[in-house]
Protein backbone atom coordinates (compact mmCIF):
# COMPACT_ATOMS: atom_id res chain seq x y z
CA UNK A 1 0.00 0.00 0.00
CA UNK A 2 2.85 2.39 0.89
CA UNK A 3 4.43 1.73 -2.51
CA UNK A 4 1.17 2.61 -4.29
CA UNK A 5 0.85 5.82 -2.26
CA UNK A 6 4.40 6.82 -3.13
CA UNK A 7 3.75 6.09 -6.81
CA UNK A 8 0.58 8.19 -6.71
CA UNK A 9 2.51 11.03 -5.11
CA UNK A 10 5.22 10.88 -7.77
CA UNK A 11 2.61 10.89 -10.57
CA UNK A 12 0.82 13.82 -8.97
CA UNK A 13 4.09 15.72 -8.73
CA UNK A 14 4.61 15.11 -12.42
CA UNK A 15 1.15 16.37 -13.24
CA UNK A 16 -0.18 12.93 -14.15
CA UNK A 17 -3.36 13.06 -12.10
CA UNK A 18 -5.75 12.34 -15.00
CA UNK A 19 -6.59 9.00 -16.54
CA UNK A 20 -3.91 7.46 -18.75
CA UNK A 21 -4.88 7.92 -22.39
CA UNK A 22 -5.86 4.74 -24.21
CA UNK A 23 -3.51 3.50 -26.88
CA UNK A 24 -4.87 4.02 -30.40
CA UNK A 25 -6.26 1.01 -32.21
CA UNK A 26 -3.75 -0.02 -34.85
CA UNK A 27 -5.51 -0.65 -38.18
CA UNK A 28 -3.87 -1.86 -41.40
CA UNK A 29 -5.00 -1.93 -45.04
CA UNK A 30 -3.40 -4.17 -47.68
CA UNK A 31 -3.96 -3.39 -51.39
CA UNK A 32 -2.94 -5.19 -54.56
CA UNK A 33 -2.47 -2.17 -56.86
CA UNK A 34 -1.06 1.30 -56.39
CA UNK A 35 -3.37 3.84 -54.79
CA UNK A 36 -2.16 6.38 -57.33
CA UNK A 37 -3.48 4.22 -60.19
CA UNK A 38 -7.04 5.10 -59.26
CA UNK A 39 -9.88 2.62 -59.47
CA UNK A 40 -10.47 -0.14 -56.92
CA UNK A 41 -7.57 0.59 -54.58
CA UNK A 42 -8.13 4.33 -54.69
CA UNK A 43 -11.76 3.76 -53.69
CA UNK A 44 -10.65 1.78 -50.63
CA UNK A 45 -8.17 4.51 -49.81
CA UNK A 46 -10.98 7.04 -49.82
CA UNK A 47 -12.54 4.81 -47.15
CA UNK A 48 -9.28 4.93 -45.19
CA UNK A 49 -9.21 8.73 -45.41
CA UNK A 50 -12.83 8.80 -44.26
CA UNK A 51 -12.16 6.83 -41.06
CA UNK A 52 -8.94 8.66 -40.23
CA UNK A 53 -10.91 11.89 -40.30
CA UNK A 54 -13.74 10.33 -38.26
CA UNK A 55 -11.64 8.73 -35.53
CA UNK A 56 -8.61 11.00 -35.34
CA UNK A 57 -6.09 9.85 -32.75
CA UNK A 58 -8.28 6.93 -31.66
CA UNK A 59 -6.73 4.91 -34.49
CA UNK A 60 -3.32 4.60 -36.09
CA UNK A 61 -3.42 3.41 -39.69
CA UNK A 62 -0.83 1.54 -41.75
CA UNK A 63 -1.60 1.54 -45.47
CA UNK A 64 0.39 -0.64 -47.91
CA UNK A 65 -0.36 -0.87 -51.62
CA UNK A 66 0.95 -2.56 -54.78
CA UNK A 67 1.44 -5.95 -53.12
CA UNK A 68 1.28 -9.18 -55.13
CA UNK A 69 -1.04 -11.95 -53.98
CA UNK A 70 0.66 -15.00 -52.49
CA UNK A 71 3.97 -14.96 -50.62
CA UNK A 72 4.34 -11.16 -50.74
CA UNK A 73 0.88 -10.67 -49.27
CA UNK A 74 1.56 -13.20 -46.53
CA UNK A 75 4.80 -11.46 -45.57
CA UNK A 76 3.02 -8.10 -45.46
CA UNK A 77 0.28 -9.48 -43.23
CA UNK A 78 2.78 -10.98 -40.81
CA UNK A 79 4.58 -7.65 -40.69
CA UNK A 80 1.29 -5.94 -39.85
CA UNK A 81 0.81 -8.34 -36.94
CA UNK A 82 4.38 -8.02 -35.70
CA UNK A 83 4.04 -4.23 -35.52
CA UNK A 84 0.93 -4.43 -33.36
CA UNK A 85 -1.97 -4.04 -35.77
CA UNK A 86 -5.10 -5.58 -34.25
CA UNK A 87 -7.52 -4.95 -37.14
CA UNK A 88 -6.48 -5.78 -40.70
CA UNK A 89 -8.38 -5.22 -43.95
CA UNK A 90 -7.24 -7.04 -47.10
CA UNK A 91 -8.88 -5.52 -50.14
CA UNK A 92 -8.30 -7.89 -53.05
CA UNK A 93 -9.92 -11.22 -53.92
CA UNK A 94 -6.43 -12.58 -54.59
CA UNK A 95 -5.47 -12.07 -50.95
CA UNK A 96 -8.04 -14.60 -49.74
CA UNK A 97 -5.84 -17.62 -49.09
CA UNK A 98 -3.03 -15.56 -47.56
CA UNK A 99 -5.52 -13.88 -45.24
CA UNK A 100 -6.99 -17.23 -44.19
CA UNK A 101 -3.52 -18.64 -43.51
CA UNK A 102 -2.26 -15.75 -41.41
CA UNK A 103 -5.56 -15.35 -39.56
CA UNK A 104 -5.37 -19.01 -38.58
CA UNK A 105 -2.02 -18.39 -36.92
CA UNK A 106 -2.96 -15.09 -35.28
CA UNK A 107 -6.18 -15.67 -33.28
CA UNK A 108 -5.90 -12.40 -31.34
CA UNK A 109 -5.92 -10.28 -34.50
CA UNK A 110 -9.13 -9.54 -36.40
CA UNK A 111 -9.18 -9.75 -40.20
CA UNK A 112 -11.70 -8.59 -42.80
CA UNK A 113 -11.25 -9.70 -46.41
CA UNK A 114 -12.95 -7.89 -49.28
CA UNK A 115 -14.72 -9.88 -52.04
CA UNK A 116 -13.76 -13.32 -50.76
CA UNK A 117 -15.88 -16.07 -49.24
CA UNK A 118 -13.67 -17.92 -46.74
CA UNK A 119 -14.20 -17.09 -43.07
CA UNK A 120 -12.76 -18.09 -39.69
CA UNK A 121 -13.41 -17.25 -36.00
CA UNK A 122 -11.32 -14.07 -36.44
CA UNK A 123 -11.96 -13.51 -40.17
CA UNK A 124 -15.03 -12.02 -41.80
CA UNK A 125 -15.72 -10.93 -45.38
CA UNK A 126 -17.33 -7.93 -47.01
CA UNK A 127 -18.24 -6.78 -50.49
CA UNK A 128 -20.55 -4.47 -52.36
CA UNK A 129 -23.31 -5.30 -54.80
CA UNK A 130 -21.39 -3.40 -57.43
CA UNK A 131 -23.40 -5.21 -60.08
CA UNK A 132 -26.40 -3.05 -59.13
CA UNK A 133 -24.57 0.12 -60.14
CA UNK A 134 -23.12 -1.58 -63.23
CA UNK A 135 -26.66 -2.54 -64.28
CA UNK A 136 -27.57 1.15 -64.24
CA UNK A 137 -24.53 1.89 -66.41
CA UNK A 138 -25.85 -0.76 -68.76
CA UNK A 139 -29.18 1.07 -68.90
CA UNK A 140 -27.37 4.27 -69.88
CA UNK A 141 -25.27 2.38 -72.43
CA UNK A 142 -28.40 0.88 -73.96
CA UNK A 143 -29.79 4.34 -74.56
CA UNK A 144 -26.54 5.87 -75.83
CA UNK A 145 -25.20 3.14 -78.14
CA UNK A 146 -25.91 3.63 -81.83
CA UNK A 147 -24.27 0.44 -83.06
CA UNK A 148 -26.01 -1.87 -80.59
CA UNK A 149 -22.57 -3.25 -79.70
CA UNK A 150 -20.94 -2.73 -76.33
CA UNK A 151 -17.44 -3.69 -75.24
CA UNK A 152 -16.20 -4.93 -71.86
CA UNK A 153 -12.55 -5.19 -70.77
CA UNK A 154 -12.45 -7.79 -68.00
CA UNK A 155 -9.55 -8.82 -65.72
CA UNK A 156 -10.20 -12.30 -64.27
CA UNK A 157 -13.23 -14.65 -64.38
CA UNK A 158 -14.05 -14.41 -60.68
CA UNK A 159 -17.72 -14.21 -59.62
CA UNK A 160 -17.57 -10.49 -58.91
CA UNK A 161 -16.45 -9.70 -62.46
CA UNK A 162 -18.88 -12.17 -64.04
CA UNK A 163 -21.75 -10.57 -62.09
CA UNK A 164 -20.77 -7.15 -63.41
CA UNK A 165 -20.53 -8.28 -67.04
CA UNK A 166 -23.93 -9.95 -66.82
CA UNK A 167 -25.49 -6.95 -65.08
CA UNK A 168 -24.12 -4.57 -67.71
CA UNK A 169 -25.65 -6.59 -70.54
CA UNK A 170 -28.91 -7.03 -68.61
CA UNK A 171 -29.22 -3.30 -68.08
CA UNK A 172 -28.51 -2.54 -71.73
CA UNK A 173 -30.87 -5.29 -72.91
CA UNK A 174 -33.69 -3.81 -70.79
CA UNK A 175 -33.50 -0.89 -73.25
CA UNK A 176 -32.56 -2.71 -76.45
CA UNK A 177 -33.31 -6.47 -76.48
CA UNK A 178 -30.94 -6.98 -79.41
CA UNK A 179 -27.90 -5.25 -77.93
CA UNK A 180 -24.77 -7.33 -77.31
CA UNK A 181 -21.68 -7.04 -75.12
CA UNK A 182 -18.34 -8.34 -76.37
CA UNK A 183 -15.90 -9.33 -73.60
CA UNK A 184 -12.11 -9.46 -73.79
CA UNK A 185 -10.23 -10.97 -70.84
CA UNK A 186 -6.85 -9.36 -70.15
CA UNK A 187 -5.85 -11.41 -67.06
CA UNK A 188 -4.58 -8.41 -65.14
CA UNK A 189 -5.98 -5.75 -62.84
CA UNK A 190 -3.68 -3.05 -64.16
CA UNK A 191 -1.74 -3.08 -67.41
CA UNK A 192 -2.03 0.01 -69.58
CA UNK A 193 -0.78 -1.72 -72.73
CA UNK A 194 -3.08 -4.75 -72.47
CA UNK A 195 -6.11 -2.66 -71.55
CA UNK A 196 -5.52 -0.24 -74.41
CA UNK A 197 -5.07 -3.08 -76.90
CA UNK A 198 -8.28 -4.77 -75.71
CA UNK A 199 -10.20 -1.50 -76.01
CA UNK A 200 -8.93 -0.92 -79.53
CA UNK A 201 -9.93 -4.44 -80.58
CA UNK A 202 -13.43 -3.90 -79.19
CA UNK A 203 -13.73 -0.58 -80.99
CA UNK A 204 -12.54 -2.27 -84.18
CA UNK A 205 -15.36 -4.79 -83.77
CA UNK A 206 -17.93 -2.00 -83.70
CA UNK A 207 -18.39 -1.32 -79.98
CA UNK A 208 -19.27 2.33 -79.42
CA UNK A 209 -19.62 2.19 -75.60
CA UNK A 210 -16.95 0.58 -73.41
CA UNK A 211 -17.04 -0.73 -69.86
CA UNK A 212 -14.16 -2.13 -67.80
CA UNK A 213 -13.26 -3.78 -64.52
CA UNK A 214 -9.56 -2.96 -64.81
CA UNK A 215 -7.97 -0.06 -62.98
CA UNK A 216 -6.06 2.08 -65.47
CA UNK A 217 -7.53 4.84 -67.59
CA UNK A 218 -6.41 3.19 -70.85
CA UNK A 219 -9.89 2.01 -71.87
CA UNK A 220 -11.37 5.43 -71.20
CA UNK A 221 -8.63 7.20 -73.15
CA UNK A 222 -9.07 4.81 -76.10
CA UNK A 223 -12.78 5.64 -76.25
CA UNK A 224 -12.08 9.36 -75.96
CA UNK A 225 -9.53 9.24 -78.78
CA UNK A 226 -12.15 7.72 -81.09
CA UNK A 227 -14.96 10.03 -80.05
CA UNK A 228 -16.84 7.17 -78.35
CA UNK A 229 -18.26 6.61 -74.89
CA UNK A 230 -17.01 4.73 -71.83
CA UNK A 231 -17.75 4.30 -68.14
CA UNK A 232 -15.52 4.78 -65.15
CA UNK A 233 -15.50 2.12 -62.46
CA UNK A 234 -14.51 2.11 -58.78
CA UNK A 235 -13.85 5.86 -58.73
CA UNK A 236 -15.20 8.93 -60.51
CA UNK A 237 -13.26 9.22 -63.78
CA UNK A 238 -15.28 12.05 -65.32
CA UNK A 239 -12.42 14.57 -65.14
CA UNK A 240 -10.15 12.25 -67.12
CA UNK A 241 -12.38 12.34 -70.18
CA UNK A 242 -15.35 14.70 -69.75
CA UNK A 243 -16.75 13.96 -73.21
CA UNK A 244 -16.25 10.20 -73.19
CA UNK A 245 -17.32 9.26 -69.66
CA UNK A 246 -21.07 8.71 -69.43
CA UNK A 247 -20.96 7.95 -65.68
CA UNK A 248 -18.86 6.14 -63.09
CA UNK A 249 -19.92 3.24 -60.90
CA UNK A 250 -18.32 3.43 -57.47
CA UNK A 251 -18.21 1.47 -54.22
CA UNK A 252 -18.57 3.51 -51.03
CA UNK A 253 -16.35 1.96 -48.33
CA UNK A 254 -16.06 4.68 -45.69
CA UNK A 255 -19.24 4.02 -43.66
CA UNK A 256 -18.55 0.28 -43.62
CA UNK A 257 -15.00 0.80 -42.35
CA UNK A 258 -16.35 3.20 -39.76
CA UNK A 259 -18.83 0.61 -38.52
CA UNK A 260 -16.19 -2.13 -38.18
CA UNK A 261 -13.64 0.11 -36.47
CA UNK A 262 -16.22 1.44 -34.03
CA UNK A 263 -17.34 -2.11 -33.20
CA UNK A 264 -13.71 -3.06 -32.56
CA UNK A 265 -13.16 -0.04 -30.32
CA UNK A 266 -16.32 -1.00 -28.43
CA UNK A 267 -15.04 -4.53 -27.91
CA UNK A 268 -17.82 -6.10 -29.96
CA UNK A 269 -17.32 -9.49 -31.63
CA UNK A 270 -16.41 -10.07 -35.26
CA UNK A 271 -18.98 -8.46 -37.55
CA UNK A 272 -21.07 -10.71 -39.78
CA UNK A 273 -20.29 -10.87 -43.52
CA UNK A 274 -21.71 -7.94 -45.49
CA UNK A 275 -22.86 -7.91 -49.11
CA UNK A 276 -24.26 -4.42 -49.52
CA UNK A 277 -25.67 -2.38 -52.36
CA UNK A 278 -27.85 0.70 -52.67
CA UNK A 279 -29.85 -0.42 -49.63
CA UNK A 280 -26.77 0.13 -47.43
CA UNK A 281 -25.38 3.07 -49.38
CA UNK A 282 -22.35 0.99 -50.41
CA UNK A 283 -22.55 1.64 -54.18
CA UNK A 284 -23.45 4.57 -56.39
CA UNK A 285 -23.52 5.91 -59.94
CA UNK A 286 -21.90 9.33 -60.10
CA UNK A 287 -20.96 11.99 -62.61
CA UNK A 288 -23.65 11.28 -65.16
CA UNK A 289 -22.70 13.11 -68.36
CA UNK A 290 -24.88 16.00 -69.54
CA UNK A 291 -25.01 14.21 -72.91
CA UNK A 292 -27.27 11.60 -71.31
CA UNK A 293 -30.89 12.67 -71.87
CA UNK A 294 -32.69 13.97 -68.79
CA UNK A 295 -35.32 11.26 -69.11
CA UNK A 296 -32.61 8.59 -68.92
CA UNK A 297 -31.01 10.23 -65.88
CA UNK A 298 -34.43 10.28 -64.21
CA UNK A 299 -34.94 6.62 -65.10
CA UNK A 300 -31.61 5.74 -63.48
CA UNK A 301 -32.58 7.65 -60.34
CA UNK A 302 -35.86 5.73 -60.15
CA UNK A 303 -34.10 2.38 -60.59
CA UNK A 304 -31.58 3.34 -57.94
CA UNK A 305 -34.42 4.05 -55.52
CA UNK A 306 -36.13 0.76 -56.41
CA UNK A 307 -32.89 -1.16 -55.82
CA UNK A 308 -32.44 0.55 -52.46
CA UNK A 309 -36.01 -0.31 -51.48
CA UNK A 310 -35.68 -3.92 -52.64
CA UNK A 311 -38.57 -3.60 -55.06
CA UNK A 312 -36.33 -4.34 -58.05
CA UNK A 313 -33.77 -7.12 -58.49
CA UNK A 314 -31.12 -7.08 -61.22
CA UNK A 315 -31.17 -10.87 -61.58
CA UNK A 316 -34.88 -11.56 -61.32
CA UNK A 317 -35.93 -14.50 -63.48
CA UNK A 318 -36.10 -15.45 -66.18
CA UNK A 319 -32.34 -15.20 -66.67
CA UNK A 320 -30.81 -17.12 -69.55
CA UNK A 321 -27.22 -18.17 -70.16
CA UNK A 322 -25.43 -17.58 -73.47
CA UNK A 323 -26.75 -20.85 -74.92
CA UNK A 324 -30.35 -19.97 -74.05
CA UNK A 325 -30.55 -22.27 -71.02
CA UNK A 326 -32.77 -20.83 -68.30
CA UNK A 327 -30.58 -20.41 -65.24
CA UNK A 328 -33.09 -18.49 -63.12
CA UNK A 329 -36.76 -19.24 -63.81
CA UNK A 330 -39.50 -16.63 -63.82
CA UNK A 331 -40.75 -15.77 -60.37
CA UNK A 332 -37.40 -16.32 -58.64
CA UNK A 333 -34.41 -14.10 -57.92
CA UNK A 334 -30.85 -15.33 -58.05
CA UNK A 335 -29.73 -16.08 -54.49
CA UNK A 336 -26.63 -14.62 -52.86
CA UNK A 337 -25.05 -18.08 -52.88
CA UNK A 338 -25.62 -18.30 -56.63
CA UNK A 339 -24.23 -14.79 -57.13
CA UNK A 340 -21.21 -15.71 -55.05
CA UNK A 341 -20.30 -18.66 -57.25
CA UNK A 342 -21.57 -17.57 -60.67
CA UNK A 343 -19.36 -18.81 -63.53
CA UNK A 344 -21.54 -18.35 -66.61
CA UNK A 345 -22.39 -15.44 -68.88
CA UNK A 346 -25.88 -14.28 -69.79
CA UNK A 347 -27.55 -14.27 -73.16
CA UNK A 348 -26.29 -11.38 -75.24
CA UNK A 349 -22.71 -11.55 -74.00
CA UNK A 350 -20.18 -12.59 -76.63
CA UNK A 351 -16.91 -14.14 -75.52
CA UNK A 352 -16.24 -17.28 -73.54
CA UNK A 353 -15.30 -17.77 -69.94
CA UNK A 354 -11.56 -18.60 -69.77
CA UNK A 355 -10.97 -22.32 -69.37
CA UNK A 356 -14.32 -23.30 -70.87
C-alpha positions as CSV (number, residue, x, y, z in Angstrom):
1,X,0.0,0.0,0.0
2,X,2.8,2.4,0.9
3,X,4.4,1.7,-2.5
4,X,1.2,2.6,-4.3
5,X,0.8,5.8,-2.3
6,X,4.4,6.8,-3.1
7,X,3.7,6.1,-6.8
8,X,0.6,8.2,-6.7
9,X,2.5,11.0,-5.1
10,X,5.2,10.9,-7.8
11,X,2.6,10.9,-10.6
12,X,0.8,13.8,-9.0
13,X,4.1,15.7,-8.7
14,X,4.6,15.1,-12.4
15,X,1.1,16.4,-13.2
16,X,-0.2,12.9,-14.1
17,X,-3.4,13.1,-12.1
18,X,-5.7,12.3,-15.0
19,X,-6.6,9.0,-16.5
20,X,-3.9,7.5,-18.7
21,X,-4.9,7.9,-22.4
22,X,-5.9,4.7,-24.2
23,X,-3.5,3.5,-26.9
24,X,-4.9,4.0,-30.4
25,X,-6.3,1.0,-32.2
26,X,-3.8,0.0,-34.9
27,X,-5.5,-0.6,-38.2
28,X,-3.9,-1.9,-41.4
29,X,-5.0,-1.9,-45.0
30,X,-3.4,-4.2,-47.7
31,X,-4.0,-3.4,-51.4
32,X,-2.9,-5.2,-54.6
33,X,-2.5,-2.2,-56.9
34,X,-1.1,1.3,-56.4
35,X,-3.4,3.8,-54.8
36,X,-2.2,6.4,-57.3
37,X,-3.5,4.2,-60.2
38,X,-7.0,5.1,-59.3
39,X,-9.9,2.6,-59.5
40,X,-10.5,-0.1,-56.9
41,X,-7.6,0.6,-54.6
42,X,-8.1,4.3,-54.7
43,X,-11.8,3.8,-53.7
44,X,-10.7,1.8,-50.6
45,X,-8.2,4.5,-49.8
46,X,-11.0,7.0,-49.8
47,X,-12.5,4.8,-47.2
48,X,-9.3,4.9,-45.2
49,X,-9.2,8.7,-45.4
50,X,-12.8,8.8,-44.3
51,X,-12.2,6.8,-41.1
52,X,-8.9,8.7,-40.2
53,X,-10.9,11.9,-40.3
54,X,-13.7,10.3,-38.3
55,X,-11.6,8.7,-35.5
56,X,-8.6,11.0,-35.3
57,X,-6.1,9.8,-32.7
58,X,-8.3,6.9,-31.7
59,X,-6.7,4.9,-34.5
60,X,-3.3,4.6,-36.1
61,X,-3.4,3.4,-39.7
62,X,-0.8,1.5,-41.7
63,X,-1.6,1.5,-45.5
64,X,0.4,-0.6,-47.9
65,X,-0.4,-0.9,-51.6
66,X,0.9,-2.6,-54.8
67,X,1.4,-6.0,-53.1
68,X,1.3,-9.2,-55.1
69,X,-1.0,-12.0,-54.0
70,X,0.7,-15.0,-52.5
71,X,4.0,-15.0,-50.6
72,X,4.3,-11.2,-50.7
73,X,0.9,-10.7,-49.3
74,X,1.6,-13.2,-46.5
75,X,4.8,-11.5,-45.6
76,X,3.0,-8.1,-45.5
77,X,0.3,-9.5,-43.2
78,X,2.8,-11.0,-40.8
79,X,4.6,-7.7,-40.7
80,X,1.3,-5.9,-39.8
81,X,0.8,-8.3,-36.9
82,X,4.4,-8.0,-35.7
83,X,4.0,-4.2,-35.5
84,X,0.9,-4.4,-33.4
85,X,-2.0,-4.0,-35.8
86,X,-5.1,-5.6,-34.2
87,X,-7.5,-5.0,-37.1
88,X,-6.5,-5.8,-40.7
89,X,-8.4,-5.2,-43.9
90,X,-7.2,-7.0,-47.1
91,X,-8.9,-5.5,-50.1
92,X,-8.3,-7.9,-53.1
93,X,-9.9,-11.2,-53.9
94,X,-6.4,-12.6,-54.6
95,X,-5.5,-12.1,-50.9
96,X,-8.0,-14.6,-49.7
97,X,-5.8,-17.6,-49.1
98,X,-3.0,-15.6,-47.6
99,X,-5.5,-13.9,-45.2
100,X,-7.0,-17.2,-44.2
101,X,-3.5,-18.6,-43.5
102,X,-2.3,-15.8,-41.4
103,X,-5.6,-15.4,-39.6
104,X,-5.4,-19.0,-38.6
105,X,-2.0,-18.4,-36.9
106,X,-3.0,-15.1,-35.3
107,X,-6.2,-15.7,-33.3
108,X,-5.9,-12.4,-31.3
109,X,-5.9,-10.3,-34.5
110,X,-9.1,-9.5,-36.4
111,X,-9.2,-9.8,-40.2
112,X,-11.7,-8.6,-42.8
113,X,-11.3,-9.7,-46.4
114,X,-12.9,-7.9,-49.3
115,X,-14.7,-9.9,-52.0
116,X,-13.8,-13.3,-50.8
117,X,-15.9,-16.1,-49.2
118,X,-13.7,-17.9,-46.7
119,X,-14.2,-17.1,-43.1
120,X,-12.8,-18.1,-39.7
121,X,-13.4,-17.3,-36.0
122,X,-11.3,-14.1,-36.4
123,X,-12.0,-13.5,-40.2
124,X,-15.0,-12.0,-41.8
125,X,-15.7,-10.9,-45.4
126,X,-17.3,-7.9,-47.0
127,X,-18.2,-6.8,-50.5
128,X,-20.5,-4.5,-52.4
129,X,-23.3,-5.3,-54.8
130,X,-21.4,-3.4,-57.4
131,X,-23.4,-5.2,-60.1
132,X,-26.4,-3.0,-59.1
133,X,-24.6,0.1,-60.1
134,X,-23.1,-1.6,-63.2
135,X,-26.7,-2.5,-64.3
136,X,-27.6,1.1,-64.2
137,X,-24.5,1.9,-66.4
138,X,-25.9,-0.8,-68.8
139,X,-29.2,1.1,-68.9
140,X,-27.4,4.3,-69.9
141,X,-25.3,2.4,-72.4
142,X,-28.4,0.9,-74.0
143,X,-29.8,4.3,-74.6
144,X,-26.5,5.9,-75.8
145,X,-25.2,3.1,-78.1
146,X,-25.9,3.6,-81.8
147,X,-24.3,0.4,-83.1
148,X,-26.0,-1.9,-80.6
149,X,-22.6,-3.3,-79.7
150,X,-20.9,-2.7,-76.3
151,X,-17.4,-3.7,-75.2
152,X,-16.2,-4.9,-71.9
153,X,-12.5,-5.2,-70.8
154,X,-12.5,-7.8,-68.0
155,X,-9.6,-8.8,-65.7
156,X,-10.2,-12.3,-64.3
157,X,-13.2,-14.7,-64.4
158,X,-14.0,-14.4,-60.7
159,X,-17.7,-14.2,-59.6
160,X,-17.6,-10.5,-58.9
161,X,-16.5,-9.7,-62.5
162,X,-18.9,-12.2,-64.0
163,X,-21.7,-10.6,-62.1
164,X,-20.8,-7.2,-63.4
165,X,-20.5,-8.3,-67.0
166,X,-23.9,-10.0,-66.8
167,X,-25.5,-7.0,-65.1
168,X,-24.1,-4.6,-67.7
169,X,-25.7,-6.6,-70.5
170,X,-28.9,-7.0,-68.6
171,X,-29.2,-3.3,-68.1
172,X,-28.5,-2.5,-71.7
173,X,-30.9,-5.3,-72.9
174,X,-33.7,-3.8,-70.8
175,X,-33.5,-0.9,-73.2
176,X,-32.6,-2.7,-76.5
177,X,-33.3,-6.5,-76.5
178,X,-30.9,-7.0,-79.4
179,X,-27.9,-5.3,-77.9
180,X,-24.8,-7.3,-77.3
181,X,-21.7,-7.0,-75.1
182,X,-18.3,-8.3,-76.4
183,X,-15.9,-9.3,-73.6
184,X,-12.1,-9.5,-73.8
185,X,-10.2,-11.0,-70.8
186,X,-6.9,-9.4,-70.1
187,X,-5.8,-11.4,-67.1
188,X,-4.6,-8.4,-65.1
189,X,-6.0,-5.8,-62.8
190,X,-3.7,-3.0,-64.2
191,X,-1.7,-3.1,-67.4
192,X,-2.0,0.0,-69.6
193,X,-0.8,-1.7,-72.7
194,X,-3.1,-4.8,-72.5
195,X,-6.1,-2.7,-71.6
196,X,-5.5,-0.2,-74.4
197,X,-5.1,-3.1,-76.9
198,X,-8.3,-4.8,-75.7
199,X,-10.2,-1.5,-76.0
200,X,-8.9,-0.9,-79.5
201,X,-9.9,-4.4,-80.6
202,X,-13.4,-3.9,-79.2
203,X,-13.7,-0.6,-81.0
204,X,-12.5,-2.3,-84.2
205,X,-15.4,-4.8,-83.8
206,X,-17.9,-2.0,-83.7
207,X,-18.4,-1.3,-80.0
208,X,-19.3,2.3,-79.4
209,X,-19.6,2.2,-75.6
210,X,-16.9,0.6,-73.4
211,X,-17.0,-0.7,-69.9
212,X,-14.2,-2.1,-67.8
213,X,-13.3,-3.8,-64.5
214,X,-9.6,-3.0,-64.8
215,X,-8.0,-0.1,-63.0
216,X,-6.1,2.1,-65.5
217,X,-7.5,4.8,-67.6
218,X,-6.4,3.2,-70.8
219,X,-9.9,2.0,-71.9
220,X,-11.4,5.4,-71.2
221,X,-8.6,7.2,-73.2
222,X,-9.1,4.8,-76.1
223,X,-12.8,5.6,-76.2
224,X,-12.1,9.4,-76.0
225,X,-9.5,9.2,-78.8
226,X,-12.2,7.7,-81.1
227,X,-15.0,10.0,-80.0
228,X,-16.8,7.2,-78.4
229,X,-18.3,6.6,-74.9
230,X,-17.0,4.7,-71.8
231,X,-17.7,4.3,-68.1
232,X,-15.5,4.8,-65.2
233,X,-15.5,2.1,-62.5
234,X,-14.5,2.1,-58.8
235,X,-13.8,5.9,-58.7
236,X,-15.2,8.9,-60.5
237,X,-13.3,9.2,-63.8
238,X,-15.3,12.1,-65.3
239,X,-12.4,14.6,-65.1
240,X,-10.2,12.2,-67.1
241,X,-12.4,12.3,-70.2
242,X,-15.3,14.7,-69.8
243,X,-16.8,14.0,-73.2
244,X,-16.3,10.2,-73.2
245,X,-17.3,9.3,-69.7
246,X,-21.1,8.7,-69.4
247,X,-21.0,7.9,-65.7
248,X,-18.9,6.1,-63.1
249,X,-19.9,3.2,-60.9
250,X,-18.3,3.4,-57.5
251,X,-18.2,1.5,-54.2
252,X,-18.6,3.5,-51.0
253,X,-16.4,2.0,-48.3
254,X,-16.1,4.7,-45.7
255,X,-19.2,4.0,-43.7
256,X,-18.5,0.3,-43.6
257,X,-15.0,0.8,-42.3
258,X,-16.3,3.2,-39.8
259,X,-18.8,0.6,-38.5
260,X,-16.2,-2.1,-38.2
261,X,-13.6,0.1,-36.5
262,X,-16.2,1.4,-34.0
263,X,-17.3,-2.1,-33.2
264,X,-13.7,-3.1,-32.6
265,X,-13.2,0.0,-30.3
266,X,-16.3,-1.0,-28.4
267,X,-15.0,-4.5,-27.9
268,X,-17.8,-6.1,-30.0
269,X,-17.3,-9.5,-31.6
270,X,-16.4,-10.1,-35.3
271,X,-19.0,-8.5,-37.6
272,X,-21.1,-10.7,-39.8
273,X,-20.3,-10.9,-43.5
274,X,-21.7,-7.9,-45.5
275,X,-22.9,-7.9,-49.1
276,X,-24.3,-4.4,-49.5
277,X,-25.7,-2.4,-52.4
278,X,-27.8,0.7,-52.7
279,X,-29.9,-0.4,-49.6
280,X,-26.8,0.1,-47.4
281,X,-25.4,3.1,-49.4
282,X,-22.4,1.0,-50.4
283,X,-22.6,1.6,-54.2
284,X,-23.4,4.6,-56.4
285,X,-23.5,5.9,-59.9
286,X,-21.9,9.3,-60.1
287,X,-21.0,12.0,-62.6
288,X,-23.7,11.3,-65.2
289,X,-22.7,13.1,-68.4
290,X,-24.9,16.0,-69.5
291,X,-25.0,14.2,-72.9
292,X,-27.3,11.6,-71.3
293,X,-30.9,12.7,-71.9
294,X,-32.7,14.0,-68.8
295,X,-35.3,11.3,-69.1
296,X,-32.6,8.6,-68.9
297,X,-31.0,10.2,-65.9
298,X,-34.4,10.3,-64.2
299,X,-34.9,6.6,-65.1
300,X,-31.6,5.7,-63.5
301,X,-32.6,7.7,-60.3
302,X,-35.9,5.7,-60.2
303,X,-34.1,2.4,-60.6
304,X,-31.6,3.3,-57.9
305,X,-34.4,4.0,-55.5
306,X,-36.1,0.8,-56.4
307,X,-32.9,-1.2,-55.8
308,X,-32.4,0.6,-52.5
309,X,-36.0,-0.3,-51.5
310,X,-35.7,-3.9,-52.6
311,X,-38.6,-3.6,-55.1
312,X,-36.3,-4.3,-58.0
313,X,-33.8,-7.1,-58.5
314,X,-31.1,-7.1,-61.2
315,X,-31.2,-10.9,-61.6
316,X,-34.9,-11.6,-61.3
317,X,-35.9,-14.5,-63.5
318,X,-36.1,-15.4,-66.2
319,X,-32.3,-15.2,-66.7
320,X,-30.8,-17.1,-69.6
321,X,-27.2,-18.2,-70.2
322,X,-25.4,-17.6,-73.5
323,X,-26.8,-20.9,-74.9
324,X,-30.3,-20.0,-74.1
325,X,-30.5,-22.3,-71.0
326,X,-32.8,-20.8,-68.3
327,X,-30.6,-20.4,-65.2
328,X,-33.1,-18.5,-63.1
329,X,-36.8,-19.2,-63.8
330,X,-39.5,-16.6,-63.8
331,X,-40.8,-15.8,-60.4
332,X,-37.4,-16.3,-58.6
333,X,-34.4,-14.1,-57.9
334,X,-30.8,-15.3,-58.0
335,X,-29.7,-16.1,-54.5
336,X,-26.6,-14.6,-52.9
337,X,-25.1,-18.1,-52.9
338,X,-25.6,-18.3,-56.6
339,X,-24.2,-14.8,-57.1
340,X,-21.2,-15.7,-55.0
341,X,-20.3,-18.7,-57.3
342,X,-21.6,-17.6,-60.7
343,X,-19.4,-18.8,-63.5
344,X,-21.5,-18.4,-66.6
345,X,-22.4,-15.4,-68.9
346,X,-25.9,-14.3,-69.8
347,X,-27.6,-14.3,-73.2
348,X,-26.3,-11.4,-75.2
349,X,-22.7,-11.6,-74.0
350,X,-20.2,-12.6,-76.6
351,X,-16.9,-14.1,-75.5
352,X,-16.2,-17.3,-73.5
353,X,-15.3,-17.8,-69.9
354,X,-11.6,-18.6,-69.8
355,X,-11.0,-22.3,-69.4
356,X,-14.3,-23.3,-70.9
